[in-house]
């Protein structure tokens, strides 16, 4: 292992200390104990504007080089570094006896380095960015992740959406459709009649929620520079689009056709296709300064092993979109116009394939939702490993939009409870929701 003498030599005068040697020292000793038993990345990271890394003017690595390195292009004399930060850095990193230099001497040394040796000083900052990302990426000043997208409220609201739609979509399964729709003879509702009575209200809530998320995604993805936020917003939009298709199949199977239902699905289809068609282009152009410094380069290039944003490796979005397409095809078979052509009971082979087609929304919808759930979990796990509490603290934040998202699902839930426990059969037929 190289010694301090190998990097600095027997230097006793601070003016003779070469900042290029410091860059090599940080690179070689970034994650190993030094002569002082201290990780040099911690004091070195304090020289960076962690609260706003955009001040460094970070340049993405060469997209042709896998695991390339980021570069800093700023004039180092423009950085506003505190005197005490420089002094602490010198005490923990400089070799003896230079580590006992006074504040004024260290400040003068830094000033001379930034003015007379700018290129070497810039290279030093670049080396700190690349070598010490594990240290400063977990700093409390780092901000990563939009709480309105990854906050605990949105996670709860999305989980409620998935559970509700997965349960109600089973009523569109080919073999179960006719069983669920059988006439009932009880005075009060059974479980399946209460579920049918709730589909109309749940579909409306799901569509309003989905269209709000997808339109917001279109507006937000072009205003943010965070690649993570774009990927999460696009993923959430595709989740919502899948739930609309799944629930539309159930709605058409057990309710009278209304123009707004067909129009809602058509609007969702066009927006979904537009989102997917532009997803890879938009995502590949995004990378915030924090993401660049901490492991995400533009064009799917990572400066750290295990980039959670590498769209060339992770195929969750294309597979989820393929599942959505199959679910959409199956949902069309439940539409009243096509349902009128359903084969009669005597044509068993044709009826079998028809029921298979009717089951596509539930089967492939659940598969698609599972893929997106895996996508979110995989990315969340990798983000946590890179950013630590800097990421999880944003996740725990509750905002107005998150409360609104969670309470969106209360009316359908309350409607189901009311129908199951309180509404009579005759009251339900008076609503005229069932053919």
N, C-alpha and C positions, 0 to 999 in steps of 0.2 A: 504494500500500500504506500502511495506517495505521502511524503511528510510535508510539513509546513515549509521546510527549507527548500523543498523541490519547487514549490509554487512561488515563494516570495524571496528566497535567498536570505542572506544575513543582512537585512535592511534595518538600519537604525534611524533613518531620517524619513519622515512622513512624505516629504516631497518626492522621494525616490520610489514610492510605492506605485506600482503599475496597476491600473484598474483592470487591464486585460488579465492579469494574474488572478484577480478576484473573481472574474467570470469563470476561469478554469477551475478555481477552487470551489465555487458554488456547484459547478457541474459535477465535479468528482466527489464532493462530500455532501451532496444535497440531502441524502437520507441515511447518512452514517454519522456516528458520534465523532466530533472533532477533538482537537487537543484540549479544548475547554469543556468537553462533555456536553456541548450544546449543538443543536441542529442549526446550521447557518441559514437555512431557509426562513426561519422565523424572523430574525432581525432583518434579513435581506428583503423579505416581503413587506416590511414596514416602510420601505422606501417607495413602494408603489402606491398610487392613488386608488386604493382598494374600493373606496366608496363610489368611484366613477372611473373605471378603467378606460373609458373612451378618451380620456385625456392623453393616453399613451399613443393614440393613433396606431392601433394594432393592425397589421396586415396579415391576411390569411396565408397559410402555407401554399406551396405549389400544388395544385390539384393532381398533378401527375405523380407526385411523390407520396406514397403511403407512409403515415406516421411522420409527416414533415414537421417543421417547427415554425412557430409564428415569429414575426419580426416587429420591432418597434421602430417607428420612423420619426418620432417627435424630436425636437431639439431638446436635449436633456436639461438645458438651462431654463427652460420654461416650466419645469416641474416645481411645485411649491412644497418642498420637503422641510419639516420642522427641524430645528437645531438639535433638540433632544433625541429625535429619531436617528439622526446621523451619529450622534455621540453614542447612543446605545448600540447601534450597528458596529461602530468601530471597536467598542469594548468587547463585543462577542465574536467578531470575525477577524479583526486585525491581529497579526502575530505580535508576540512580545518583542520589544517593549512598546511598539506602536499603539497597542491597545490601551495604553495609559495616557494617550494624548488628550489635551484639553478640548473643550467644545470649539473654541475659536480656531484651533489648528485643524480640526476635522472639517469644519465648515470651509476654511480656506482651501483645504485639499480637494473637497468636492467641487468648489467653484473653479479651481484650476483645471480639474478633470473635465468638467462640462464645457469650459471655454476653449481649452487648448487641446483636448483629446476627445472631441465629440463622438467620433465614430466608435471608439473603444467604450465610451460610457453608454452609448446606445446599445452596443453589443452586450454589455453587462446587464442592462435592463431586460433585453431579450432573453438572456440566459436565465435570469431570475424567473421570468414568466414561464419558460418552458420547463425548467427544473423544479421549481418550487410551487407549481400549481396545486399540488396536494395540500399545501399549507394554507395559502391565501384563499383558495376556493371554498374553504369552510369558515372563513372569517365572518363575523356577525354583520359586517358592513355589506357583504355581497347580497344582492337581491336577484333572485331567480325564481321564475314561476309566477303567473298571475293568479291570485287567490280566487278570482271569479271563474277560473277554469279548473284549477286543481285544488281549490279550497275544500275543506271538509264538508261544507254545505252542498257543493256541487257533487261531491262523491256520494253523499247520502241521497241526494235527489236522483242521481243517475242510477244508483242501486235500486231505489224504489221503482223507477221507471222500468228497469230490466226485469225485476221480479213480477210486477203487474202485467207487463206485456207477455212475458213468457208463460204466465199462468193462463191469461185470457186467450192467447193464441192457440192453445191446445183445442179450443172449441172449433178451430178450422181444419183440424185433421180429418182427412177423408172419411175414415170409418166412424168417427165420433160425431160428425156434423149432423147426421140424421138422428142419432140417439139423443143429442142435446136438444134438438128441436122438436122432439115428441111432445104432443099435448099433455098437459098435466091435469090432474083431477083433484088436487088438494085445494083446500080453501086458502091456505097460506103458502107462500113461496117456498120452494125447495132451493137447494144451493144452485142448481143449474139455471133455474128461472131468474134468480136474483142476479146471476152473472150476465145473462142475456140482457136484462134490464139495465145493466150498468155499462154495457159496451158503448152505447151511443155517447154517453157523457165522457167516458174514458177516451174514446177516439178523438173527441173534440179537444180535450185537454192535451193529449199527446201531440196532436197536430199543431196546436198553438205553440206548445213548448218547442217542438222540433223546428218549425219555421222560424221562430225567434232565434234559436241557436244557429241555424244555418245562415240566415241573413246577417246576424252579428259576426259570424265567422268571416264572411266575405268582406265586411267592412274592416274588421280588426286585423286580418292577416296582412293587409297592405299598409297598416299603420305601425305595426310593431317590427322591431328588428330581431326579436327573439325567435330562434328556430324552434325551440322547445314549445313555446306558446302556440306557434303555428301548427305544429304536429298534433298537439293536444286538442286544439280547437277543431282541426279537420277531423280527427278521430271521433270527437264527441258529436260532430255534425253527422258523420256517417252512422254512428250508433242511433241517433235520433231518427234518421231516415229509414233505417232498418225497422225500427219499432213502428213507424207509420205504416209501412207495407204489411208487416205482420198483423197489426190490428185492423187494417183495412180489410184483409181477408176474413177475419172474424166478423167484422161489421156487416160486410156484404152477405155472409152466410146466414145471418140471423136477424137482420133488420131490413126494413124497406129501403130501397135505394133513394138517396137524396142527391141532388146535383152538387151540393157542396162537398160531399164525400169524394166523388170522382174528381172534381176540380182540385181538391186538396192533394190527392195522390199524384195527379198530373204535375202540379206545381212542384211537389217534392221530388219527382223524378227528374225534372229539368234542372233543378238546383243541385241535386246530388251528382248528376253527370257532369255539370260544370265544375263542381268542387273537385271531383276526382280527376278530371281532365287537366286541371291546373295545379293539382296538389304537388307533384314532384318538381315542377318548374318553380313554384313559389318557395317551397321548403328548401330547395337547393341554393336559393339566393339569400337566405336568411342566416345570420349568425351575429349575435350581439357581442360587444367587446368581452363581456364576462364569459360567454360560451367559447369564444376564440381562445381566450387565455386559459380556460379551464378544460379544454378538450374537444371543442367542436369547431372544425374548419368548414368553410363553404364548399359546396360541391360534394358533400359526403366524405370529406377528408378529415381524419381525426389526428390530433396531435398527442393523443393518449390512447393506449390500448383499451379496447372495449368501448368505443364510442356508441352511446345509446341512440344517436341520431343518424347512423349510417344507413340511408335509405336504400343503398345497394345491397345491404345484407338482410335487413328486416323486411319481410314480405307480408306483414299483417294487413296493411291497407289494401293491396291488390287482392289478397284472398278474401278479405271481408267484403270488398266490392263485388267479387264474383258470387259470393253467397247472397248478397243483396239482389243481384240480377236474377238468380234462380228463384228467390223468394217472390220477386215481383212477377215473374212468369206464372208462378202458382197462384198468386193472388188474383190474377185476371180470371182464372177459372171459377172464382167465387162471385164475380160480378154478375148481376142479374141478367144482363144481355147474353153473356156466354153460358150462364147457368141454365138458361132455358133450353139449351141444346144438350143437356146432360143425358147420356144414354139411359134407356129404360132398363129395368131390372133383368129383362130377358137377355140382354147383351152383356154377358158376364165379363168377357175379356175387355171390351171397351170400357165397361163400368169400372173394372179394376184399375186400368191405366188412368182413368179420370180421377179416381180417388187418390191415386199416387200423386197426380199433378196437384190436387187440392191440398195435399199434405206438405208440399214444398215450402209454403210460407213459414209454417211452424218449424219444420226440420232445419232448413237452411237458414232461417232467421235466427234460431237459437245457436247454430254453428257460427254464424257471423258475429253474433253478440259475444260468444265465447272467444273468438279470435280477437275482437277489440278489447275484451277484458284482459286477455293475455298481453296484448300490446301495451295497455296502460300499466299493468303490473310490471312488465319487463322494463319499461322506461322509468317508472317510478323507482324501482329497485336500483337501477344504474345511477339515476340522478341522486339518490340518497347516498350512494357509495362515493360519489364525486363531491357533492356539496354539503353533505351532512346536515346539521341543524339549519344552515343557511337556506336549505330547500324545505325541510320539514316544518320550519317556523311559518313559512308562507302558506303551507298546506293547512295549518291549524287556524288561519284567520277566517272569521265569518264576516260577510258583508251583506248589504241590503239585498243584492241580487240573489245571494245564496239562500237567504230566508225565503224569498219569493219562490225560488225553484222548489224548495222542499214542500212548501204549503200548496203548490200547484196540484199535488196528488191527493190532498185531503178530501176535496169534494167527491171524486169518484169512490174513494174508500168509504166515506160516510154514506154515499148513495147505496152502495152495496149492502152495508150494515142495515140501513133503513128498510131496503126491500126485503132482506132476508128475515128480519125480525118483526117488522111492523106493517108493511104494505100488504093489502089483501089481493087476492087474485083478480077480483073484479075491478079494483082500482087500477091495476096494471093494464088490463085489457082496455080500460077507458083511455089510457094514454095513446093507444094505437100504434105502439112501437113495433109490434110483432105482427107479421102477416097471418 
